[in-house]
Amino acid sequence: MAEYRIDELAQTAGSTVRNIRAYQDRGLLPPPRLEGRVGIYDDSHLARLRLIGKLLARGYTFAIIKDLISAWETGKDVSEVLGLEKVLTDPWSDEIPGTARVEELIATFAPGLDDEAVARMLQRTVELGLIEPEGDHYRVPSPRLLHVGAELVAAGIPIDSVLDIAGQIRDDCDVIAGRFVNLVYEHVFTPLHNEANPSTEEISEIAAVVRRMRPLVKMVVDPFIARAMETRVQAALGTQLELIRDHLHAETSSSAAEG
């Protein structure tokens, strides 16, 4: 299990030292283990910190969050509860974020564009979550997505069209994710929620189901998108081949007539 000092924990969780101390004061975050005068945190604190952040982002107050956590932990094995917190809040991608300077983004995605067009491109890219302002540079949550965009632009597709399709695909993926989550929520979470006092075994099973969802999502999506691409590409290419064939046939006929 990883260990963190308070500043390391804040950086890893995308929070602040001030927030961590405030959560501890409010009883939302367990105290660290002390080594001398230094507080040492671990992955259970990281999971709890991420959970608090997500609940706050959904509009829950500190008082409600405290009640939820207290009710959740009452009569339960804390390690099981924290294990579920961790699996619910862990990132679903092992991709390591990158960084990019504005000059690099302009050179890759907007060569030759005026300042107004560049500003609009950067704003749209931020709104899509592809880059995040961070001091004098941008944080890139998914370098893979940025690489795909760069390849499309290099192939001659306008940046506005690339950003349009990025937004559409993001929305499509949100629908797919919603379907998976609703499926598990209806058949796994709802029975647990309806019980007055679910056991630690049931909590552990919930965590196991969520863990299994990670590879299952890719296993379902990849074959469907591959088959759809095959069908679409073959249909589009078939149409183009017919046009080319007709054009060549017309040229051959014309040459024969002239001869």
ABEGO torsion letter per residue (X at the ends): XBBBBAAAAAAAAGBBAAAAAAAAAAGABBBBBBBEABBBBBAAAAAAAAAAAAAAAAGBBAAAAAAAAAAAABGBBAAAAAAAAAAAABBABABBBBBBBAAAAAAAAABGBBAAAAAAAAAAAAAAGABBBBEABBBBABAAAAAAAAAAAAAGBBAAAAAAAAAAAAAAAAAAAAAAAAAAAAAAAAAAAABABBBAAAAAAAAAAAAAAAAAAAAAAAAAAAAAAAAAAAAAAAAAAAAAAAAAAAAAAAAAAAX
